[in-house]
Amino acid sequence: MKKVMAFCLTAALVLSTIGCGGSKEPAPSQGKEPAAAQAEDNKESSAQSGQAVSSKDTIIMASNVEPATLDPSGLDSASIKRVYCQVFDQLFRYDGSSANIVPYAVESYEMDEDNLGITLHLRKDIVFHNGDKADADDLVFTFAHYKGSSIGSTLDFINFDDVTKTDDYSVHVGLNYSFGALLDSLVKVSLFSESATTEKGEKFGQEPVGSGPYKFVKWVSGDNITLEANEDYWNGAPAIKNMIIRLISEQSVQMIELEAGTIDVALDPLNSDVADLLNKGSENLKVNSGGEVVVVFMACNYESESGIMKDKRVRQAIAYAINTEDVAAVAYDGTGKGATGLIPPGVMGYDESLKENSVLTTADVDKAKALLAEAGYPDGLTLTMVNANVITYTRAAEVIQNQLAKIGITLDITTYDDATSSSMQEGDFKEDLCIRLVNINGDPIVSPYGTHFEPAKGVVGGRNVSKNANDPETEELQKTIDELKVTFDQDKKEELLKEAQKICNENMWWIPLCFASLNEIQNTSLKGNMKVVNYEYMNKAYFE
């Protein structure tokens, strides 16, 4: 089979840099905009030379959510990634930022000439924690393991029945359709040992066996997950020999323990603590950012009991009434920004031009009232919202409630726990509005434009909770998304993503609210760790 796009040399060069640690470390950035500076810090730390030596042999990190499983194919959540990035090797991974994807467990790859298949060449020096050497059979098993899994359901471009071993370390993966964000999606895929996974059976999610820089030791439910260094790791043994991820649900307690020195990283700090640290600075603590990749939005439910949100004039009136700068200031304690579109600044496709004359960052009460009157509501109306009991959401909802009151809209809010709220929103909920957020990992066509903002997914049970699949005005957006899916040229992708945002801003199926960064707070003596979106790469971390 004729193939193009060989990347052996690129992979070798990249892995030679990310495979080394060192003592040179840039000064931590404590300005108002940590994301861009952190991306540069990440790149420098990943390019260090020499073997790092750590002054402490144990790192303790605090997470506010206990993962449901440690099987990487199980769920796409931050709580799982914090562990599986240590225990497993991903086929590809981010280096420095989500815009830079490099082969990792895979040393090189080639795309088929028609872009309907990819050949992956596995590294020859990977050894699983059970002592087995990784080969092509494990890679074939990996794709079989993802088939039918939660993560596998998001990889519908892969033809899981067309995965073929081509030599001892190479596998050809057939695709159902050409997909321009293929590598972004393969960042989600970790390498599995066929023998270890089969032997563990149903216990695998609680006792994982991978090939990553750390080995699983124990999981004490409700308390901690403990890992130990893999001294035979192909990319160099970690300098920090023990890792404990403590489960501390109260974010304020995480900060108290961090200041007391009983933990080294607060993975889920309060926005107020981040703001305080960015404003005042500290000799002992610093903010580590995964990038300005968060967009918070309000979805307008077409299938609500009232049916009001099907009227574009009502959706536009709401957008004119809202000042997103005020929403972001309250929801994120000053660390967020008012959104101007559905793609934040740290992500490919961000459109700076949307800031000009934005209807979102300045409220226009008169225009909003005129649109309501045109829609048949000159005296206002009552709308309903289902919301999650998450501080960012509840604060945003309160601000929006007050802003809508100025144009005669009464907003009735019902609040549930996060899991119940999410289940309702993706199910058959009857309220008019709901607040959601998405952390954009890499190419936006993977998410949110292939999930939350794709009209075809706007059905009961779909990720697009506006339920707008049957709105004929979504046709133009769907065509743009379909074109994005098969586009490999980066400049063309940028153009299409900006076009998609303009279409969305005109129709306001999803009203943008806030842009924000994914932040954690850590001890300043901790160096060499890399946070990209929700991925925590700790294999080159050390304490000065």
PyMOL commands that set and color helices and strands:
alter all, ss='L'
color gray80, all
select helices_A, chain A and resi 8-18+34-46+78-87+136-146+152-154+182-186+194-203+251-260+271-280+308-310+312-321+324-331+352-355+365-374+391-405+418-426+455-457+472-485+490-507
alter helices_A, ss='H'
color red, helices_A
select strands_A, chain A and resi 3-4+58-63+92-94+101-103+106-112+117-122+158-167+170-175+214-220+224-229+242-247+265-266+285-289+294-300+337-338+381-388+409-416+433-439+510-516+519-523+526-527+530-532+535-537+542-543
alter strands_A, ss='S'
color yellow, strands_A
deselect
rebuild
show_as cartoon
